[in-house]
């Protein structure tokens, strides 16, 4: 459904996220005629640029990040005409009056402010916007993850922003929630009674969530070296996936009803004691190896350092949800850079048959598994044992019931940011994180951060192009289980 006309102000407009994701997302929505021509995209950054100069950069970014099939010259020119640039310094009073004057030219517009900057600037930017009269009842502030660096800094940011805006106007984005398959988790769980009946510790043996990437830290070294995989991926994306998998049925799809249930899961996560950290977590850092068939340097070379760095580029964790539904069912999480493939996948592994009528030496009964693939090629697969065809006797083998969403629906899957940006304009916060959720997620992650900080040993090395340190394999194998290497 098309949205109302808006003035979307993007802070951090010359940065990586705007250039790679936000402009392309807005372009696609515009091309699909999802917002009116009267809208404006007001790019804001510290650089001394004019609108023409910024449009040239934006055009280059769009030519790089939008597929040629979707890039027609006429639409591109019309889209760029909606883009304006204002030079503003987040940490001084320079530029704010001119920015607010631009916004006041059209008082009735919905006003999303997208803060694609470092999180330390979220508070100062919101406070200055408030002081200069930039907020209206139609304003919404979008905060990119990570919200802060730890629980205390997340709280400070939430306080600073909360002083000038009510929670209903604050949209904390986690782009994983905008992915089609992630939303499909809600459909899978709450529109299909056959699964919901099986969704508990009686039937499920364990759950695995893997988010692997081929890319290294290149390009975002400054940010990544201060962050690491636990802050960059686990505290937000992976915990959100865990919440959607583990939560109870919400009473409706209202934003707060869904977020209340996710919050309960975060609060039910068993907290790690410092002495358990090595049994329940593994951190790794890649060394030189290969990515997609070509040699690549290690993390230290990527960040241009000759000393050691304690930043983890890989993390594996064994999480547990303390509830009746999930008691005794481990949730194994792993994520890393420079792994063999880009893949985000959830594996729900069911218990083995309690007794087998098939002779053990001839039949290795595999457990049923439900595989939920977020990317690439969004889909689901239910693995079952079936009889091999033929008259030669009863031979079993695992086969899959497959749903490929792209083949089934035959359409382009919009990028997560497209969906989420339009939700901001509509004022629908269901797929955004509430303040207490973000804080609860930090609260769970923090003991791991502390325990790691206190230990002298560096992250375990793994060769770029491998599935991470062997300790991560040992962690799950100690429980008699193995990582599933993808469909
Ligand atoms: C971002 C992280 O939030 O998610 C990046 O900061 C990561 O480090 C990215 O590469 C992965 O997103 P996606 O959509 O490509 O899986």
Boltz pocket constraint, residues with backbone or C-beta under 6 A from the ligand:
constraints:
  - pocket:
      binder: B
      contacts: [[A, 213], [A, 232], [A, 233], [A, 344]]
      max_distance: 6.0
